[in-house]
Amino acid sequence: QNPNPGAEDPPISPFSLRLGLVMQKKRVAYFYHDQVGNYHYGPGHPMKPHRIRMAHSLILNYGLYKKMEIYRPDLVEDEMMTMFHSDDYVHFLQSVTPDNMNDYSRELQRYNMDVDCPVFDGLYKFCQIYTGASIGGARKLMQGNADICINWSGGLHHAKKSEASGFCYINDIVLAILELLNHYARVLYIDIDIHHGDGVEEAFYNTDRVMTASFHKYGEYFPGTGGVKDIGVNKGKKYSINFPLMDGIDDQSYQSIFKPIMAKIMETFQPGAVVLQCGADSLAGDRLGCFNLSLKGHAACVDYMKSFNVPLLILGGGGYTVRNVARCWANETGAVLDQKLSEEIPYNEYYEYYGPDFNLHITPSNMENHNTKKYMEDTKIELFECLSSLPKPSVQIKQMPRYLGGDQKESSVKESNPDVRISTREADKMVMDEREFYEDDKDQDRQAIPMQLS
């Protein structure tokens, strides 16, 4: 009740009404393609698409498939790719193969295809698969057919308009956001990967319709961008938010900045949809990372953004200790579904990866947290000042061109028989690339085994 009966109740904004609906059960759509784990960047390369299959196996064996709709994404057509990427770059990705790459020596250099971004069998189809899943998720949200969509194969945030970067070739995030902008006036992008989400930030650096927020390691660390004063230009000034971090940040420190910053952004920007990139290389013990987050600390970001009851697209990203990536994304699928997973990992075809304890959660190390309270508080205040001066949202939706016309021709692969689960599962297991098994804690490849992919 109003403590002052003589005064009028304050008006309730539509955004506040959305917050009040938080307890409603979420409709979740999950996108997975049975071939996505087949692709192999090459011997010794830290990026392993096989981790997506491992996460999918845990999601199945924890029984999470029963509580969400499962979709096999369509392959994205060239026309959609070129809504962000240049025509010549997309054509190059279609054309180059390990067999003919010597004929493209000039283009390889031009498009930054090197040791980090190698040419491998089936490269373009791999891009079509993970990008199709992100765009499919965006469309489900736009059509009102889901509240949350998940694509663990997506989140390749470093790819630029005309070049590959940081293990990323096609920027599925940018393309999904462009799709969302057909329906929503404002879209928020959040990045909790340890690396700065530079490709997405660069794509929307001069617009006020997309806000990007990245929490990342900064200073002599790839890609070297994302300083606190990098806030956008022109109409996009103050719509790029960066929180640079140092080694060793733990759960408590991370949440002390993530939650207040995101609360302020949601209040001031009021997005119609949110895209959350959940790179798992910010976990403790990552092969390429230097943060100290537990699975619980990482998932707390998912839980928090879910609580705003805004259409949410959740994507994967980095993550190079594959057993922990699978743990993380299975756990966060459970978090989306309000399912607490048992600590004992259920038996699955990759069970040996999770030894010797076979537990779901990982233990953070005792590494030093170099992020002092003063540093984090000072940075938080600086970002609050930037956000406090944002103009009140008033943008009207400007209809952008439809890329492919109509809805994706997705086919649900949800099975009614829980013993069968997903019909492509056995075929999925049969085409596993043996190079994705590991012999030690460093997750190194075994000797390369030639494999051809269509």
Disulfide bonds with the S-S distance in Angstrom:
none
